[in-house]
Amino acid sequence: MKNLDILAIGDIVIDAFIRLENATVNCDIDHEHCKLCMDFGQKIPYESVTICNAVGNAANASVSAARLGRASGLLTYIGDDQNGTDCFAELERNGVDTSLVHTAAGKKTNYHYVLWYDVDRTILVKHETFDYVLGDIGAPGWIYLSSLGEKSLDMYGQISTYLRDKPDIKLAFQPGVFDMKLGIEKLKNIYERTEAVCVNVEEAQLILNEPSRDLKTLLKGLAALGPKKVFITDGFEGAYAYDTNEPDKFWFIPVYPHTPFERTGAGDAFFSTVISVLSMGKPVHEALTWGPINSQSVVQQIGAQQGLLSQDQLLAFLAKAPAEYIVKEI
């Protein structure tokens, strides 16, 4: 296997987007703890179904990097079913190295149902259990680690061991739901080895058990776990970055102006773009300007990959960016 710029590691899935017509969203007085509501025991009409193959945090990252011109691959597990075949074909169509895509006999490929209402989605998830084996992955410039299954703690140990004697490989970590459930202590070796980490504000608060939404507190709190570079997204409020090599600087970029259509994959597009830019040898504040552009493109399409940009397309957006779209120190 050739050495890659970026090797993504994580679960792959098929998303079936079911666009709902008749539903309501009910929230508490602070517009939090919102519930998607439909009539119980009734036939609920829907507008359309769109199938998106070969998605999931890591798979999205591998496709994003490939479209940006990086040599990218994916280590993941698929079932020996038609869904697995479809995922494999989709990765190859996007120029992703598939030499580490493993087919597990007797297993099903992960399949999720996405209830899409207005511009947001509620995802019904079911992760199959795979016997993860890292094996020999060569020496990629970066490993992009995100969203392994619930019973994947041993795989994290394999990754930590593999990286112990390979200081030149940089680790990007985008914690998924199960990663955050495992907690800081069980993933201590991963956080300590991480070059760059990315979460949203609420995830940062959860990981750190920190009630404050103060971005400097959250950025430095995550850096204290080990990551050298920290990125935090805050929806339409923008995104933030911190580099421990410049401990007195905190960076902010506003959202690139757009109107969202369907929000799946915004975070994946942001961080995978940031890592692709860092893999080119560019600094954190420059990477921060690229990330939101891919995010805004993705959320104007259905699913996490349709809107991912090529490098030329992204640079064209950057060239015509409004004057207010600029990185600032906070």
PLY file of the C-alpha trace (Angstrom):
ply
format ascii 1.0
element vertex 330
property float x
property float y
property float z
element edge 329
property int vertex1
property int vertex2
end_header
0.00 0.00 0.00
1.29 3.44 -0.93
1.83 5.97 1.82
-1.05 8.42 1.87
-1.37 12.07 2.82
-4.42 11.20 4.93
-5.73 7.82 6.07
-9.19 8.02 7.65
-10.19 5.35 10.16
-13.78 4.85 11.23
-17.11 3.22 10.51
-18.83 3.55 7.15
-22.58 3.74 6.69
-25.37 4.22 4.19
-27.77 7.08 4.99
-31.35 6.90 3.74
-32.76 10.44 3.87
-36.52 10.43 4.38
-37.87 13.92 3.82
-40.91 14.46 6.03
-43.92 16.59 5.16
-46.06 16.49 8.29
-44.17 16.94 11.55
-43.59 19.53 14.24
-40.62 20.47 16.42
-41.40 21.20 20.07
-38.78 22.81 22.32
-38.61 24.06 25.88
-38.75 27.77 26.72
-35.00 28.18 26.08
-35.36 26.55 22.65
-33.42 23.55 23.91
-34.24 19.82 24.25
-36.26 19.91 21.04
-38.40 16.93 19.99
-39.45 15.88 16.51
-43.14 15.03 16.75
-45.50 13.09 14.47
-48.92 11.56 14.98
-48.58 8.24 16.79
-50.15 5.18 15.21
-50.92 6.96 11.93
-49.75 6.74 8.32
-47.25 9.56 7.92
-46.71 10.83 4.37
-43.18 11.63 3.25
-41.91 13.66 0.32
-38.89 11.66 -0.91
-36.12 9.19 -0.07
-32.48 9.80 -1.04
-29.83 7.10 -0.54
-26.27 8.26 0.23
-23.66 5.51 0.05
-20.28 5.37 1.83
-20.84 8.11 4.39
-19.93 8.47 8.08
-17.36 10.83 9.60
-14.25 9.02 8.42
-15.63 8.12 5.00
-16.72 11.73 4.48
-13.24 12.89 5.44
-11.58 10.53 2.97
-13.77 11.77 0.11
-13.29 15.40 1.13
-9.51 15.03 1.15
-9.51 13.27 -2.22
-11.55 16.04 -3.82
-9.11 18.60 -2.41
-6.29 16.81 -4.19
-4.82 14.85 -1.30
-3.91 11.17 -1.53
-6.48 9.72 0.85
-7.60 6.28 1.95
-10.06 4.71 4.36
-9.68 1.89 6.86
-13.14 0.57 7.58
-15.31 -2.55 7.64
-18.24 -3.37 5.38
-20.55 -6.37 5.32
-20.58 -9.01 2.59
-23.83 -7.62 1.19
-24.97 -5.40 -1.67
-24.78 -2.35 0.58
-21.11 -3.06 1.19
-20.51 -3.45 -2.53
-22.24 -0.12 -3.16
-20.11 1.63 -0.52
-16.90 0.21 -1.93
-17.82 1.35 -5.44
-18.67 4.86 -4.19
-15.30 5.24 -2.49
-13.48 4.15 -5.63
-15.57 6.52 -7.74
-14.33 9.36 -5.53
-10.67 8.38 -5.83
-10.29 7.05 -2.28
-7.70 4.29 -1.72
-9.73 1.19 -0.75
-6.90 -1.23 0.02
-7.79 -1.10 3.74
-11.54 -1.51 3.31
-12.24 -4.93 4.85
-15.24 -7.12 4.06
-16.50 -9.01 7.12
-18.12 -12.35 6.31
-21.62 -12.77 7.68
-21.93 -9.12 8.66
-24.23 -6.36 7.45
-23.05 -2.95 6.32
-24.16 -0.14 8.63
-27.43 1.44 7.48
-29.02 4.52 9.05
-32.37 6.22 8.48
-32.32 10.01 8.46
-35.60 11.77 9.28
-35.16 15.08 7.45
-37.47 17.90 8.45
-36.96 21.56 7.55
-33.14 22.02 7.33
-32.20 19.59 10.12
-32.25 15.86 10.66
-32.83 13.19 13.27
-30.83 10.03 12.59
-31.89 6.49 13.52
-28.60 4.65 13.98
-27.62 1.01 14.28
-23.93 0.10 14.30
-22.88 -3.43 13.47
-20.13 -4.98 15.60
-16.86 -5.64 13.78
-13.60 -7.17 14.99
-11.36 -4.20 14.24
-7.75 -4.94 13.34
-5.38 -2.10 12.48
-2.61 -4.16 10.89
0.15 -2.54 8.87
-1.10 0.79 7.57
2.24 2.09 6.35
3.21 5.66 7.17
0.48 8.11 6.16
1.17 11.78 6.81
-2.01 12.01 8.88
-4.44 9.56 10.45
-7.97 10.97 10.63
-9.75 9.05 13.41
-13.48 9.33 13.97
-16.59 7.38 14.91
-15.64 3.79 15.39
-18.35 1.57 16.81
-19.36 1.26 20.44
-17.09 -1.75 21.11
-13.92 -0.29 19.65
-11.76 0.43 22.70
-9.23 -2.24 21.67
-8.83 -0.55 18.27
-7.85 2.67 20.00
-5.20 0.71 21.85
-3.91 -0.72 18.57
-3.69 2.78 17.10
-1.84 4.13 20.15
0.64 1.26 20.01
1.20 1.68 16.26
1.88 5.41 16.66
4.25 4.96 19.60
7.28 4.41 17.36
6.09 6.59 14.48
6.36 10.21 15.62
6.13 11.54 12.07
2.51 10.41 11.67
0.13 13.13 12.83
-3.20 12.17 14.39
-6.42 14.10 13.77
-9.24 13.16 16.15
-12.91 13.98 15.62
-14.67 12.30 18.56
-17.95 10.62 17.71
-20.89 9.81 19.97
-19.40 6.55 21.27
-15.97 8.16 21.69
-17.45 10.77 24.00
-19.30 8.08 25.95
-15.99 6.30 26.59
-14.72 9.39 28.39
-11.35 11.11 28.70
-9.59 8.48 30.80
-10.24 5.56 28.46
-9.05 7.63 25.51
-6.21 9.31 27.38
-3.52 7.90 25.07
-5.42 9.07 22.00
-5.89 12.63 23.26
-2.26 12.85 24.32
-1.07 11.73 20.87
-3.46 13.96 18.93
-2.09 16.72 16.72
-5.49 18.28 15.97
-8.94 17.77 17.48
-12.31 19.16 16.39
-15.70 19.27 18.12
-18.62 21.66 18.38
-19.25 23.80 21.47
-21.70 21.40 23.09
-19.38 18.45 22.52
-16.47 20.37 24.05
-18.58 21.09 27.13
-19.54 17.41 27.38
-15.98 16.11 27.00
-14.61 18.55 29.57
-17.66 18.48 31.88
-17.51 22.26 31.58
-20.74 24.29 31.97
-19.19 27.47 30.56
-19.53 28.31 26.87
-16.50 30.57 26.99
-14.56 29.63 23.87
-11.11 30.39 25.25
-11.84 28.17 28.25
-13.00 25.33 26.01
-10.11 25.68 23.55
-7.47 25.63 26.29
-9.31 22.88 28.15
-9.16 20.55 25.16
-5.53 21.48 24.51
-4.71 20.51 28.09
-5.73 16.93 27.23
-2.87 16.75 24.75
-3.94 18.02 21.30
-1.57 20.62 19.86
-4.27 22.24 17.71
-7.91 22.64 18.70
-10.85 23.58 16.48
-14.36 24.29 17.81
-17.39 25.02 15.65
-20.40 26.98 16.87
-22.98 26.68 14.12
-23.93 30.00 12.55
-21.84 31.80 15.16
-18.63 30.74 13.40
-15.59 28.63 14.26
-12.55 28.96 16.51
-9.00 27.62 16.59
-6.10 27.44 19.02
-2.52 26.33 18.38
-0.36 25.51 21.39
2.65 26.72 19.40
1.13 30.20 19.74
-0.33 29.96 23.26
-1.50 33.58 23.44
-3.47 33.57 20.18
-7.07 32.49 19.68
-8.49 32.57 16.15
-12.06 33.15 14.96
-13.73 32.98 11.54
-17.40 33.82 10.85
-19.65 31.58 8.79
-19.29 31.92 5.03
-22.64 33.48 3.99
-25.16 30.89 2.80
-28.66 29.52 3.26
-28.66 25.88 4.44
-30.83 23.27 2.75
-29.91 20.15 4.79
-27.25 20.28 7.53
-25.79 16.76 7.53
-21.99 16.64 7.24
-21.17 20.27 8.05
-18.73 19.35 10.83
-17.10 16.60 8.78
-16.62 18.96 5.85
-15.10 21.61 8.12
-12.55 19.42 9.92
-11.59 17.27 6.96
-10.87 20.44 5.00
-8.83 21.86 7.87
-6.75 18.66 8.06
-6.27 18.62 4.29
-4.93 22.19 4.47
-2.67 21.38 7.42
-1.37 18.37 5.47
-0.28 20.85 2.79
1.97 22.53 5.37
-0.22 25.61 5.84
-0.78 27.27 9.26
-3.82 26.98 11.51
-5.27 30.40 10.72
-5.18 29.67 6.98
-6.77 26.25 7.46
-9.52 27.99 9.43
-10.46 30.06 6.36
-10.93 26.99 4.16
-13.09 24.87 6.50
-16.33 26.91 6.55
-16.36 27.18 2.76
-16.66 23.43 2.30
-19.23 23.30 5.10
-21.50 25.88 3.49
-21.32 24.02 0.19
-22.21 20.67 1.80
-25.27 21.98 3.65
-26.76 23.27 0.41
-26.99 19.70 -0.93
-28.50 16.46 0.38
-26.13 14.37 2.47
-22.56 14.77 3.62
-20.64 14.42 0.35
-22.56 15.77 -2.63
-21.46 19.35 -1.95
-17.79 18.66 -1.19
-15.60 20.93 -3.31
-12.47 20.49 -5.35
-9.52 22.69 -4.41
-10.11 24.97 -7.40
-13.78 25.36 -6.51
-12.95 26.14 -2.90
-10.32 28.70 -3.85
-12.85 30.38 -6.15
-15.21 30.80 -3.17
-12.32 32.18 -1.13
-11.41 34.67 -3.86
-14.94 36.12 -3.94
-15.49 36.01 -0.17
-17.15 39.10 1.35
-14.93 41.53 3.24
-16.27 40.36 6.62
-15.13 36.79 5.97
-11.72 37.08 7.54
-9.80 35.37 10.35
-9.47 37.49 13.47
-7.73 37.14 16.80
-10.09 37.20 19.77
0 1
1 2
2 3
3 4
4 5
5 6
6 7
7 8
8 9
9 10
10 11
11 12
12 13
13 14
14 15
15 16
16 17
17 18
18 19
19 20
20 21
21 22
22 23
23 24
24 25
25 26
26 27
27 28
28 29
29 30
30 31
31 32
32 33
33 34
34 35
35 36
36 37
37 38
38 39
39 40
40 41
41 42
42 43
43 44
44 45
45 46
46 47
47 48
48 49
49 50
50 51
51 52
52 53
53 54
54 55
55 56
56 57
57 58
58 59
59 60
60 61
61 62
62 63
63 64
64 65
65 66
66 67
67 68
68 69
69 70
70 71
71 72
72 73
73 74
74 75
75 76
76 77
77 78
78 79
79 80
80 81
81 82
82 83
83 84
84 85
85 86
86 87
87 88
88 89
89 90
90 91
91 92
92 93
93 94
94 95
95 96
96 97
97 98
98 99
99 100
100 101
101 102
102 103
103 104
104 105
105 106
106 107
107 108
108 109
109 110
110 111
111 112
112 113
113 114
114 115
115 116
116 117
117 118
118 119
119 120
120 121
121 122
122 123
123 124
124 125
125 126
126 127
127 128
128 129
129 130
130 131
131 132
132 133
133 134
134 135
135 136
136 137
137 138
138 139
139 140
140 141
141 142
142 143
143 144
144 145
145 146
146 147
147 148
148 149
149 150
150 151
151 152
152 153
153 154
154 155
155 156
156 157
157 158
158 159
159 160
160 161
161 162
162 163
163 164
164 165
165 166
166 167
167 168
168 169
169 170
170 171
171 172
172 173
173 174
174 175
175 176
176 177
177 178
178 179
179 180
180 181
181 182
182 183
183 184
184 185
185 186
186 187
187 188
188 189
189 190
190 191
191 192
192 193
193 194
194 195
195 196
196 197
197 198
198 199
199 200
200 201
201 202
202 203
203 204
204 205
205 206
206 207
207 208
208 209
209 210
210 211
211 212
212 213
213 214
214 215
215 216
216 217
217 218
218 219
219 220
220 221
221 222
222 223
223 224
224 225
225 226
226 227
227 228
228 229
229 230
230 231
231 232
232 233
233 234
234 235
235 236
236 237
237 238
238 239
239 240
240 241
241 242
242 243
243 244
244 245
245 246
246 247
247 248
248 249
249 250
250 251
251 252
252 253
253 254
254 255
255 256
256 257
257 258
258 259
259 260
260 261
261 262
262 263
263 264
264 265
265 266
266 267
267 268
268 269
269 270
270 271
271 272
272 273
273 274
274 275
275 276
276 277
277 278
278 279
279 280
280 281
281 282
282 283
283 284
284 285
285 286
286 287
287 288
288 289
289 290
290 291
291 292
292 293
293 294
294 295
295 296
296 297
297 298
298 299
299 300
300 301
301 302
302 303
303 304
304 305
305 306
306 307
307 308
308 309
309 310
310 311
311 312
312 313
313 314
314 315
315 316
316 317
317 318
318 319
319 320
320 321
321 322
322 323
323 324
324 325
325 326
326 327
327 328
328 329
